Amino acid sequence: MAVEHVNGKNKGKIMLYALSTCGWCARTKDLLRELGVDFDYVYVDLLEGREQDEVMNEVEKWNPKGSFPTLVIGDRKGIVGFREDEIRETLA
């Protein structure tokens, strides 16, 4: 899977599921960079076949509607959409 990594402060495992064409996804990624946290992200629309199906199954565990962005923090919290205040509060 084409997971990209961004170095920063370790706040636990942070995974951003995004679309390459999604403005809200880009804003979420920019916010994570601004906060200086260590995170991974994957552009789900650039995956194909089984790989995309497997990632969508993971997204739907946190976000049954399968919309983007879906941010998973520490395998304990899912944030759907660009929720700047909630993201800042969770990662403070």
N, C-alpha and C positions, 0 to 999 in steps of 0.2 A: 504494500500500500504506500502511496506517495505522501507520507506524513512529513511535514516540515517542522523544524524545531527553532524556537526563538529563545536565546539565552536571557536570563534575568535572575531575580531573586527567587529562591525556591519557596513556593507557597503550597507545595504539594502538587499532585498531578493535575494539570489543567489541559483540557482538550477542547478545541474549538472545531465544530463541524460547520463548514461554510460552503457557499457556492462562489465560484470565481467571478460571477457577474453581479453579485448581490452587494449593493451599497451599504446596507445595514451590517452585513458580514465584514466588510472592509472597515467600517467604523468600530466594530467590536474588536477587530484585530489591532487597529490603531490605538484603541483605549488600553488594551492589554500591554502594548509596547510602551505607552505613556506611563502606565503604572509600574513598568520595569519588572514584570514577573516572567518567570520561566514558563513557557507553554508550547504546546504542539497544536498544529492545525492541519486539516485536510480539506481539499476542495472536492466535495462529494460528486459534483457534476463532471469532474475530469476522470473519475473512476469508471470502469466498465464491468459489465456482466456480474459474475459472482462476487467480485470484490466490492462493487457498489451495493449489491444486495446485502452483503454482510455488514457493511458500514451503516446502511439504512436501518437494519435491524437494531444496531447499537443506538442510533439516534432515536428510534421510536421507543426505546426503553425509558428515555428521559423526556421525550416529546412525542406522544402518540400521533400527533398530526403530521409529524415529519417535516416541519418547516425549519427555516434557517434565519439567522444563525441559532445553533444550539450549542451552548457552552456547558461543559461538565467540569465541575470543580471537585477534586478529591474523591471521585466516585461516590459522593454523598449529596451533591446538589446540582440540579440542572437549571439553567437559566435560558429561557426561550425568548428570542428577539433581542434587540438592542435595548437593554435595561441598564443604562449607565449608572444610576444611583445604586441599584442592587449589586451590580458588579463591583463598584468601588467599595461598598460596605462589606461585601463578602471577602474581598481581598485586602482589606485594610490591615 
